[in-house]
Amino acid sequence: MFIMTHFLDAILLRRILGGLCLFFILNPSSALALSDKKSSTKEILVIGTGPIADGNIANARKAAVSDALSKGVEEYLTRRLGSKGMMNNFSRIIHNIMPKAKDQVENFNILAEEKIDHLIKLLLKVKINENVIEQMLRETNLVTMEGPAIKILFLVAQVMSPDGQIFYWWKEPGLLSPFTPTELSLYRVFQERGFQPINRMMVIREADYSGEMKVLDLSDEMAIHWGNIFSADLVIHGRCDILKGKSVSITLRSINVVNGLIISQDTQKERIGDVSKSTEPIMEGIERALNHLVMRLSPEIIRGFENQETTVHFFPVILTGLRNFKQLKEFENFLKKDITGVKEIRQTRVKGNTVSISVGFLGNRDKFLGQVLQHENLPFQADLRQSELGEIIINIR
């Protein structure tokens, strides 16, 4: 029986190999595709275009080569940084890296050439000099977002003139008012750049906010308090002033909720056209203004979180109702992987189904608790209370 099984396996293997050989003979492009995947990612195929002026083919060919080299570097940077990295560093890429595109190309080969009307098109294989481009990236001080995404709460009012319509959700947070066009645009542009906008459509207890937190122009302190309620890493507060038929002006101020430091503030103004027939000019103006603003703000925000100097606070946490050791490890892994700001976990005491731990966290107690209890990945359902000694007691249901 053993011999027969191996004999059948050998026949099956020969048939599979024979089929693969026949497949690649009949489909040479598939074999080439597999071969291409093994080639270095720094070798890029690009098409360059050059205009033929006064019949000068040589100059057109030079222009096509130059165009292809720039495209090759652009493609490499897109692969290297990703879409979010390209958006967050677009200004530095355009001004500091792309003008020196030729210096970043190790060599190139012209694979094909075609003349179309008054244009020359060349197909080039471009080999990027990775050492040179990496050095330029370091010197340009490009930023990339690593670790958990920065969670942002938007506190941006929308003011329409001359009719005086003012919209801001924190005036009556319990009403869960719909998102304004300004908020929707903020969500989109920041999410595209790798940030995590917080959905404010959450039920907030009446005791969580006071009259000072419901004014149009929030103080930095009140904005930070809102950030703590929503367990945000960052708050962006400000306003969008829309003067119908004339302009859109947006001012944004970003604050680190953990340490209370102001990271940046900026303003952008855009002209808009007639809005008597459609509100599209307003939306387009908001989008243009925000794209300009966020292009400048996002690198500063990322650097602000990379370089933040904060104190690690240790909170005593008592877990009760544990069923097994695995449940404890799941909770500790949840804190390490999913809760931004957790730096250390120390186990201090074990007694029956109760375990005491000390959690080192970059931020205050309220922010820590908010992140834990509102997180969708919390490994169990639990009730929370605080002991007379200030210990955080999490009772697993």
N, C-alpha and C positions, 0 to 999 in steps of 0.2 A: 504493500500500500504506500509506504514511504517513497520507494523508487518511482512508482507510478505518479505520485503527486509532483515530485521534482521534474519528471519527464514532461508533464503537462505544463508546469511553470516555465520550462525552457522553451517549449513550443510557443507559448503565449508571449514570452519576451522577444523571441525572434520575429513574431508577427508585428509586435508594436514597433520594434526598431525598423523593420522593413517598411512599415507604413509611414514612419517619420521620414525615412530616406526618400520614399516615393513622393511624399508631400513637398519636401524641399526641392526635389528635382522639378516637379510640376509647378511649384510656387517659389521661384528664386527670390522674389521680393520679400517673402517672409523670412528666409534665411538671412537676407541682408538686414532686415529690421532687427533681428536678434543680435546680429553683429554690431549694429549701430548703437544698441543699448550699452554695449561694453565699452564703446569709445569714450574718451574723456569729455566731461561736460564743458570743458573750457574750449572745445572746438565747436564752432557754431556756424551754421549755414545761413547766409543773409543775401538779400537782393539789394543792390545799390543802383540808383538812377542818376544820370547826368544829362543835362540839356545840351543839344548840339547847336552852338551859336556860330553863324557864318561858316557852316560846314566844317568846323574844327573838331574832328573826331577825337584827337589826342586829348584836348582839354575836357571834352565830354567824358572820356574814359577816366581821367583823373578825378573829376567831380563824382563819378559813380563809385569809384573806389573809396573816396573820402566819405561818401554817404553810407556805404556798406560798413566801413569801420565803425562809424558812430552807432549804427544800428546793432552791430555785433556787441559793442560795449553795453548798450542799453539792454539787450537781451540777457547778457551775463549778469548785470546788476539786478535785473528783475528776478532771475533765478536765485541769485545770491541773497537778496534782501527780502524777496516776496512782495506781494502787493502792498501790505501794510507798511513794511519798511520803506518802500519806494514813496508812498504817500507822506509818511512822517518826515522824510528827509529830502523831499522833492527839490526844495530851494537850494540846498547844498549840493545836490547831485548836478543840477543844471548849471550852477555858477562855478563850482569848484572842481568837478570831476569831468563832465562832458567836454569842456573846452580842450582838455588834454587827452582826448580819446585815442589819438594815434600812439601816444606813449604807452598805452595800456595793451596794445596789440603786439604779440610776439612775432607773428608772421601771418601771411595770408596767401591763398592760391585762388586764381580766377578759374572757375570750372566751366563757365559758359557765358556767352555774350549774344545779345540780340539788339537789333535796331528797330524801334517802333516809332513811326512818324519822326518827330524831332527829338527823340530821346534815345540814349544808350542805356541798356539794362544789363548788369553783370551779376552773375551768381558767384559768390565768394565763400570759401571756407576760411573762417577767421579763427586764429588761435590766440586766446587771451593770455597775457602775462599775469598770472594770478598773484605773484609776489608783489609786483608793482601796484596792482589795483588794491590789494589788501593794505599796503602801506599808505596809499592815498585815503582809503576809508578811515584808517586810524588817525591820520593827520587832519582829516576833515571833521573828525569828532561826530560821526554819524551815530544815531541812537537806534537801538533795537529793543523791543519790549520782550522781556523774559519773565518767566514765572506767571502767576495768576494775573489775569487782566485787571487793570485799575478800574474800580467800580465808581461811577460818576452819578451824582444826583444833580439834576438841572433845576435851578431856581431863577428862571429867566422870564421876566414879564413881557407881554406884548401890548404896546400902546399905539392905538390908531388915531391919527389926526386927519382932518380937523374935527371929527365927530366926537372925539374924547372917549372912545371905547378902550377900556383897560381890562386885560385878562391876565390873571396870575392865580395859579391853583392853590397856593398856600393861604389865600385870604379866607377860604372856607374849605379846608382839606377834606372834611367829612363828606362833601358833596361829590367827590370823585369826578370833577369836571373833565370834559373831553380834552384831548391834546390840542394845543394851538399849532398853526403851521410852523411857528418858530421852534416849538418843541420837537415836532416830527423831523424837521431838518437837522436839529441838533443830534437827535438819536442816530440818524442815518450817517452823518459825516463822522461822528466819533466812533460809531460801531465799525465803519469801514476801515478805520485806522487801528483797530485792535482793542479799543476800550470796551468796557461793559456798562452801558447806560442802565440805570436802575429804574424799574417800572414803578412810578409813584402811585399807581392805582392799587394801593394797599390800604386796608382799613387802619386808621390811626386812632388810638384812644384819645378821648377828650383831655385826659390829664397830661398828655405828652407835649402839649404846646400852650403857650400863653399869648396874650395880646401883642407882645413885642415880636412874636414870630409870624404875625399875620399882616404886617405892614408891607406896602409896596416896595420900598427901598430898604431891604434888610441890612442890618449891620453884619459885619464879618462874624461876630460872636453868635448871632442868631442863625446865620447860614451854617456855621459849624454845628450848632445844636441840631438843626434839621439833618445834617449829614450823619450825626451820631444815631438819630432815631432810625434812619434807613440803613445803618451800617455801611455807609459809603466811605471810600478811601479819599474821595475828592468831591468837593462841591464847586459848581460853576454857577455864579449868580450874576445878575445884570438885567439888561432890558433891551428890547428891540423896538425902536421908535419908527413907525411907518407914517410918512407924510404922503397921503394918497396923490398919485400922479406926479410926484416929485422925487422922493428918495426913501431909502431904508438905511437906518443907522443902528448898528448893534455894538454894544459894549459888554464885554465878558471879563469876569474876575475869577481866577481859579485859586482855591485854597486847599491845602493838605489838611484833612480832617484830623489825622493822627497827632500832628505836632502844632497845628494851628497856623503854620507859616503861609504867607501869600506867595504863590509861585509866579503868577503873571497877571497882567491886565492889558487889554488891547481893545481898540475900536476900529470898525470898518464901516464906511459909508458907500452906498451904491445908488446910482440914479435909477428911477423906474419910469415907465411910460404911462399912457392913459389907462385907467382902470374902470372906465365907465361901462365897458362892455364885458370885461372879464377880470378875474383876480389873478390871472397868470403872471402879469408883470410883477405883482407883489411877491409871489412865490419864487419867481426867478431872481428877484433882487435879494431876497433872504438867502437863497441858495448861494448866490455869488459872494455875498458878504461873508457867510459862514465858511465857505471853502477857503477864502483868503485868510480869515481869522484863524481857523484851525490849522492851516498849513504853518502858521507862525507859532501858534500856542502849543501844539502837540509835542514838538521836540523839547520845549521848556518843561512841560508837565512830566514827561518821561525822565528827563534829567533830574527834576525835582524829587522824584521818588527814588532814583538810583542813588542820589547823594544825600538823602535825608539822614540826619543824625538824631536818633530818638532813643529814649531810655526804655529798656526792657522792664516791664512791670510783671511781677509774679503774683498770680491769683490762686488761692487755695480752692480746689474744686473737689467735691465729694460725689462719687457715683454710687448710688444705692440701687438695689434690685438687680444687680448683675447676675446673669444666669450661668455664665461660664467665662473662662479666660479669653476665649476667642472674641467675645463681645467687647471686652476691654481693649484688645488690640485693634479692633475695628474702629473704636472711638478715637484712639490715639492716632491711627493712620488718617482718619478723617480730619483731625485737627492739623496734622502736619501738611496734608496735601490740599485741603479745601479752604482752610481759614487763613486768609492773608494776615500776616503779622505774627503768627505763632513761631517762636524761635527755639523754645525748649520745653520739654515735658519731663518732669521728675515724679516718680512714684514714691510717695512718702509713707503710706500706711495701708495695710490690707487686713480686714477683719470680716470673715464670713463673706457675704455677698456685697460688701461695701469696700470701695477702694478710694483712697485719698491721693490726689495728684496735685502738683504745683505747675501751673502753666505760665511760661514766660512769653509775654505778648507786647508788641509795639503798639501801645494805645491804652485807652482807659477801659474800665470794667464794662461800662454800658456798650461800648463798641464790640467788645469780645462776645458778650452775651447775645447781642443782636445778630451778629454773624452766625453764631452757633445755632440759635433757635429758629432762625428764618431760612437756614440753608436747606436746599432740597435734598442734599446728600446725607443729612443726619441719619446715622444707621439705625435709629430706633425712635419711637415716640417717647416723650418724656415730659415731666412736670418740673418746674423750677421754683426754688425758694432760696432765701438767704438766711443763714443762721445769725444768732446774736453776735457771734464773733466775726461776722462778715464773710463767712465761707459760702461759696456758691454750691448749692446742693441740687444735683440733677437726679431725679427719681425716675428710673426707667419703668415704663408701664409693662 
